[in-house]
Amino acid sequence: MSGVGLSLGIGVRIGGGHASEAVGTPLGVFNFHVAFRRDAVDGQAGGGAGEEATLCQGAFSEVTGLEATMEPRSIREGGRNWGQLQRPGAVNFATVVLKRGITRSRDLWWWFQLVGQGGYASRLRAEIELRDSTGARVMGWTLARAMPVKFKASDLNARGADVGIEELHIVHEGLEHDA
């Protein structure tokens, strides 16, 4: 079976793979890994850039907010009475929320506290990998110059038997998605 694809004319081709590659098969989103690496501040190299930072000692149970939104610019053209022209506008990135069970480790709190006390250079590059059932990397997302903006500990309840969940909300200055 031959694949049918769409060429965007800018060196990008969508689809067109062979049917045996199972490109269209939906992926499970339950097996993922999050790593933090030192990120160069303002594009400056050195200073440990690219080294894995030992920030998190546990796995995350949930990652939300991997999204980018472009706000189109509407242009009213004189003499055009049927609709407006649409042009690309600024791209905004959502706040990413990481959730995990509470552990004895205080690493997320320490990072939040360090940045909250003025440690701008403590920004990290967050790498989120989606993995298949064998643990092999399938695709990933990279958050450039990530910075924590909110830390939330679990609510405490003497009548509950649930595992406590802590959250870290991070903003970033760029989102990359690769296969």
N, C-alpha and C positions, 0 to 999 in steps of 0.2 A: 504494500500500500504506500503510495507516495504522499508526502506531507504537503499541506497547503499552508503557506505563510503570508505574512503581510510585511512588506518592506516600507519603512518610514522614510527612505531616501536620505537618511542622515547617518548611515552606517549601522542602523539598528534593524534587526529582523525579528519579528514576533512569530513564534510557531515555526512550522515547517520541518519538525523532527520526524523521524521514522516512527511508525506506530509501535514498534517493539520497545522503544525507549520509555514508554508509559509516562510521557510528559504531562498528559492531562489527568493522571491519577491523583486524586486528592491526598494530601499528606496529613498524618496525625500531628497534632500540636501539643502533645503531652510529654514529649521527650525533647528537652532543650537544655542548654548550658549557657551560663552567663559568666563572663570573665571581665576583669577590669585591668586596663594597662595604662601606664603613664602616658600622658598626651603632651605634646609640645605646646607650650603656651604661646599664643599669638604667632604660630608658625615657626617658632624658633626650635631648631634641632638641638639635640644633646640633652643633658640633664636627666638621662635615664629614659628618654622617649622610647616607647615601644616595649619596655620591660613590663612583665606582668606584675601588677601590684597585688600583694597578698591582702586584699580588702575583705573578701567574703570567705568565711570558713564553712558555709553551708549552702545547700542548693536552694533555689527559689521555687516556689510552688506555682507562681503566677507572674506573668509579665503582660501589662496592658499599656496601650498608648503608642504603639509603633505605627505612627501615621504622620503624613505630611499633607498639608492642604494649601492649594494655590488659590489665591483670591483673584479672579479675573478682573480686568479693567474694562468697563463698558465705555465705548466711544460713540457719541452721537454724531453722525455724519450729516452735513447739510444736504437737503433734498432727498434723504433716505427716510421714508416714513414707515417702513416695515422693519422694525427691530433695530437693534444696535449692533455695532461691531464688537467682537469680544477679543481681547488681547491678553496674553499671559501677564500675571501680576506677581506680587511678592509671595513667597512660600513660607508658611509657618509650620512649626513642629509642635506636636502635642507633648504634654508632660508624660513621661514614662513612669509607670508605677510598678515597683518590684515588691512582691510579697513572699514571705517565708515564715516558717515556724520559728517561734522565739527559741533561741539557744543561749548558752552562757556567754557567747561571743558578743562583744559590744562594738564590733568593727564598723557597722553601718552608722551607729550613733557617733563614734569618734570622727568619721569622715564628715558627717553633717556638722558636728561641733567645730571642727577645724575650719571648714569653709565659712561657717557662721561667724567665726572670730576674725575673718579677713584673710584667710588663706587662699587667695585667688589661684595660686600656682598648684593648688591641690585638685585641679580638675583632672578627670580621668577619661579615657576612651573606653566605653562599654561595648563589648562584643557579645552578641546574642546569637547562638547557633541553634538551628533546628536540626534534630538528628532523626535518623530512621530507626527501625526496630532493632538493628544490630549495633546502634551507637555511632554509626558513621555520619559525618556532617553532610547535610543535604543543601542547606542554604544558610545565610546569615544576614544580620543587620549590625551596623556599626554606628554608635552614637558618638559624635565628635565633641570633645571638651565638655563632658557631662559634669553637672554640678547638682548636688542635692539641695532641694528647696523645702522639703517637708519630711519629717520622721514621725511615724505614728506607732506607738506601742499598742498592744492588744488591750481591750477592755478586760478588767479583772472581775470575776464573778464567782463567789464561793459556792454557788449552787450549780455551776456549769461543769461539764466534763470535757469541753472542747480544747483542742490544742490552740494555744495563743499564736496569733499571727501578727508579725510586725511588718510595716510598710515603709518603703523609702521612695519618695517622689523625686525624680530628677528631670531637669531641663537640659537641653543640649543645643549645640550650634550647627548641627548637620546630621543628616540621616543618610546612610548608604545601605543599599540592598544588593547582595550578590548571591550568585548560585554556587 
